Amino acid sequence: MTALLYIHGFNSSELSHKATLLGDAAKRLGVPNTVISPRLSWQPTQAIEQLEKIIEANQQQGLTLIGSSLGGFYAAYLAEKYTLKAILVNPAVQAPILLKDYLGPQTNPYTNEVYELTQAHMLELEQLVVTEPTADLYWLMLQEGDEVLDYQEALKAFPQTARLTHEKDGDHSFIGFDRFSKEILHFAKILTE
């Protein structure tokens, strides 16, 4: 059966709110176990390797990506590499620049993992930047009230998409995300009715 791969953001985890909402919606709609939500390494190259293994194991049955914030940045890279559809939720399209503000010691509040973010990790992120996105692969979801990212940067990076949800207000977590659960499962071809 077709699956949806949820890619969490920076200092988040596999138990992120949006991943949980999607998993619950899939169960409620009779398609349990179709949302894959792994815990990713904080190191960009390792996170991409983890995701590539999951994609390669599930690609034949059909797979759609959904990523939030840094997860959206990763999803765009992987969508281009594997020609997969991807939903980008308030994506951190300028991750190599934005995360420079977080260089140094970090503690993931979800997992309590302690690590150090370095300039070498910014160079890893630079290798993942998508400069010419394939428009018909993407559903871009933005809220202007995002307090972490400038939504206009995502509009510049993805000037054309298969679908655009652009809302006033909101925040970085994408307020009211659950309104879209069913549509997301349809976009991923998990739901067909």
C-alpha positions, 0 to 999 in steps of 0.5 A, a space after each residue: 500500500 502507498 505510504 506517506 513519509 513524514 520528515 520532522 524538523 530541527 530539534 523535533 522527533 518522530 512524535 511531532 504533533 503533525 506526524 501524530 495527527 496524520 497517523 491518527 487520521 490514517 487510523 480513523 479513515 481506515 488506512 492504519 500504518 500508512 504514515 511512516 515517521 522516523 526519528 532522524 539524526 541531527 546530522 544532515 548527511 546521516 538524516 538523508 541516508 536514513 531517509 534514502 533507505 526508507 524511500 528505497 525500501 518503500 518506493 515501489 509500493 508508492 511513496 509521498 513525502 511530507 516535511 515540516 521546516 527543516 524536514 521540508 528542506 530535506 523533502 525537497 532534496 529527496 523529491 528531486 532525487 527520487 522524483 517523488 511528490 512532496 508536501 512542504 509545510 512552512 519549509 526552511 528553504 534557507 536552512 544553511 543560512 538559518 541554522 547558523 544562528 544555532 551553531 554550538 551546543 544543542 539539546 533536543 527538547 523531545 529526545 533530550 539528545 545533546 550534541 554540537 551543531 558545527 559549520 561542517 553541518 552547514 556545509 552538509 546542508 548546502 549540498 542539499 539546496 534545490 535550485 530548480 524545483 520541478 513544479 508539479 511535484 510539490 504542494 506548498 503549505 505556508 502561513 504568513 504568521 510563521 515566527 521562525 521563517 519568512 514565508 516569502 522565501 518559500 514562495 521565491 524558492 517554489 514560484 510554481 507548485 502543483 498546489 499552494 495553500 497560503 494562509 494569513 496569520 498562523 504560525 510556524 507549527 501551521 495552526 489548524 494543520 489537522 484540517 488538511 489531514 484527509 486532503 494530504 492522504 488523498 494527495 499521497 494516494 493513500 485515500 482514493 475515495 
